[in-house]
C-alpha cells in the first residue's frame, strides 16, 4: 500500500501470519465455571463483551496495559474455539509467544489474541483500549489523517481471504521451462478455501492449484479432516519462456475473492492488503 500512497504502519509484507497447534482451556468452559452459560450473549448484569488485559505495558495506553475484547457470544460459543492457551506445538508457551498464558481467538486478526494474560473482565461495552478504538480499523481511501474520525468504524475482527506465493521472491531469475510455485491461502472466520488460482502470464490465463493441509492429502473445505482455522497450502506449475508476472488469488467458501488491485483497498493505516499477490519473473536465456 505504501507504493500507492504513504501509510502509517509496520511493513510486514507477506509475513504477518503464523500457523501453530495451540493447547489450552476453552474460554467457554472457563466462563461456564464462573456461572456464564454456553451461548450467552448477555449476563444478568448487562455484560456483552469479554475483555482481556495483558501484563504488557505500552506507550499507546500511556503506560497502561495492552487490552482487547471480543463479543460475549463469541467467547461462550464452543465452536468458536477461543482458548486460553498455555501450549504451542506441544510445548509450554515460550516468553515471546505469551508465557505463561495467552488468548487465542482463531479466525480473527492477531491483535485480539492478547499475550501475557493478566485478567479477564466481563464488560457492557467493547474495550475502549487504544488498539480497539484508534488502530486496526479499515477506512475508505478518501480518509486521511486530517479528516479521520475513529468512532465511525468498528474494530477489525475477521480478516479477508488472501493468498501468498512463498517459494519465489519478487524479483526472481529463472531458466525457461517448467516452474512450480508454493504458497498459502487463508480466510477469516473459519471460512475454508474453495479455490486458489495461479496465473503464469500476469492474469491472462489461470490454472487451479492443488490444495492441502497435510502432505499428499487433498484438502476439501468443511471436511472433518480439514482444519477450518488453519492456513491451506497450495501448489501450481506451468511452463514459462519469457519474462512474466506470476499471480495468485484465492476464493473462500463464501465466494469471497481477493481484489485485483491494491489501489482500491488503500487505507491510511495500511491494513488488510489482500490484493492479488504478484511475483515478477525474469527468464535467463543461455547465450547463443
N, C-alpha and C positions, 0 to 999 in steps of 0.2 A: 504493500500500500504506500510506503514511503517513496516509491518510484513515481507514483501518481502525484502525490502532494504530501508535504511533511505531516507526520503523525507524532503523537507522544506515546511512547510505549517501549517495551523491550523487544529487540529484534530477534525473535525466536526462530524465524524462518520456518522450517517444517518439523522442528524438534520439540514442540511444546506438547508432547504426549508420551505416555508410557503405558506398558501393559504388564500387569503383575497378578499373582494369585494372592489374595488377601484373606487373612483369617481373623476372626473375632466374634463378637456377640452382636446379633441383630438388634438394632436400636428399637424395633417394635417390641421385642421380647423384654428389653430393659425397661421400656416405658410401661409395659403391662405390669411389671413387678412393683411399680410405684403407683398403680391404680389408673393408668390411662389405657383403655382397651384398644385392641386392634381396630383399625379403620375409623378411629375417632378423628373428626375434623375440627372439633372444638371441645375444650374442657368445661366443666361446670363453672369455672371462674373466668371463662372467656378466652383462654389461651388458644391461639390459632397457628402459632409458629414455634419451632424449636430452634433455639439459639445456641451456638457453640462458641465458647470463649477459650482462647489459647493462652498458654503461658507466655508466648512470644509477644514482646512489646514492639511497637512500630511508630515511626515518626508521623505517619499519616493519622494516627489516633492520638497525636500529641503525647506520646509516651505511654499510652494505654494499650490494652491487648488487642491483637487481631481477633476479629469475630465475624461470624456469618450466620445465616439462618436458612431453614427450609420450611415449607408448609407442614403443619402437624399431620395432615392426611398422608403426605409422602412418608413421613417418619413412622407412622403407625400401620402402613400398608406393607405386609410381609414381602409381597412380590417386588417391591421397590428395592429390597435387599440393601438398605442403608445399614452399615455396620460400624461398630466401634472396634477398630482394628488394632491388634497387638502383634500380628504376624504378617510377614511379607515373604512370599515364595518359600514358605515352610520354615522360616526362621523368625526369631523375635525381631520386631522393628528395630532398625538402627536409628541413630540420632537424626541423621539428615531426613529420614522419612517419617519422623514424628514420634519417636520413642518417648514415653512408654505406651501412649495411646493416642490414636487419631481417628477422625471420622472419614469414612469412605462413602461418598454419595455417587453411585455409578450412573453413567449417562448424563452427568451434569459437569459443567466446567470445574476445573480443579480448585478454583478459588473458594468453593463451598465445602471442600473436604479438609476441614481445619486440622492442622497438625498440632502436636504437643498440647493435647486437650486438657484444660483445667476444670471447666464446669459446663453444665448444660442447663439452660433456662427455658421454661415454657412461657411465652410472651404473647400478648394480644396482637401486636403489630409486628411486621417484619423487622429484622435487625436494622438499627439505624447507624451501624458502623460505616466507616469511610468506604470500604471495599464493596459494600452493598449499595450505598447511596450515591457515591461520587466516583465510581470506577466500574469497569466491566458492565457497561451499558452500551447498546448499539444505537447510534443516531444516524439520521439520513445524511447524505453527502453535503447538503446545504448548510448544516450546522457547523459553526466554528467556535473557537474559544471565546469570542466576543459576545455571541448570542446564545450560548448553551444554557439550558435550564434542566439540571439533572433530574428534577422532580417529574419531568414529563415522560420518562422512560422507566420501565420496570427493570430490576436487576436481571442480568442474563443468567439463565439456568441451563436448559438443554443447549447442546451445540449442534450446528448444522452438519449435514452429510459432507464428507470430504475424502479425498484420496491423495496419496503422495507416492511418487516414484522414488524408491530408496537406493536402488542399485547403481544409479548413474547420477553424476553431478552435472550441474549446469556451469560451464560448457564441457562436453566430453568429446575426445577424439577417438574414433574407432576405425577399423578397416571395413570396407564394403562387405556385405554378406548378411548372414542371419544375426540378429541381435535379440537378446532376451532381457526383459525388464521385470523387476520385482518391486513390490511396494505394499502399502497397507491402505485399507479403507475403513471408515468408521462413521457411525451416526449417533447422535444423542438420543436420550430417552429410551434406550434399549431397542431402537429400530434396527432391524437387520439389514444387511447389504444384499439387494436384489441383483445387482449387476455392476461390473466395472468394465468400462470401455476404454480401450487404448488405441490411439492413432499414431502411426509412424510417419505420417505425412502432414503434420500440422493441423489436423482436424478435417481433412478432406474425406478420408475413409477411416473406418473403425473396425477393430477386432474385439471380440468379447474375451476378457481374461478369465482364466481359471481361478477359482476362489477356494481357500482352505483356511482352517484354523489349526488343524493338526496335519502334519506332513503326510501327503499321499491320501488324505481322506477328504473327498469333495465336500465343500460347505453348502448347506441348504439353510436359508434363513428360516427361523422358527422351528426347526427340528429340535428334538430333545437333545441330540448330540451336539448342538451348536450352543455357544455361549453368547447370549444377546448383549452382554456388556463389553465383550472383548473386541479388539480390532479383528478385521478379516484380511488375511494376506492374499495377494494376487500375483499372477504370473502371466505374461503375454510375450509372444515372439513374432517376428516378421523379418522380411528382407529389406535392407536399405542399400542404396547405391550412390547416394549423394547427400550433401548437407541437408539436414532436416530438423524438424521440431517434433519431439515425442510428447504426446499429451495424454493425461489420464483424467477421467471423470467417473464418478460413482453415482448410483441411484439406490435409494433405500426402499424398504418395503412399503412405505407410504407414497412412493413415486416422487419423493423429493430428489432433485438433481442439482448438481453443482452449477453455479452461474459461470458463463463462459469467460467474462471479463471482470477484472478486479475494480475497474473504474466505477462500475455500477453499485458496488457494495462498499466503496471507500467510506471510512468514518474517521473522525478526528482522533479517536483513541486507538485506531489501528487493530481492532479485534475482529475475529471471525472471518479471516480471509479464507474462504472455502472455494475460491475460483479454480478453474481447471489448472492442474499442475503441469507446467511446461518445462521441458529439458531440451536445450539446443545441442545438436549433434553435428560435429564436423568429421567428414569422412577423409581418411588419409589414403590416397591412391599411390601405389608404387610407381616409381619413376619409369618412364618408357625407355 
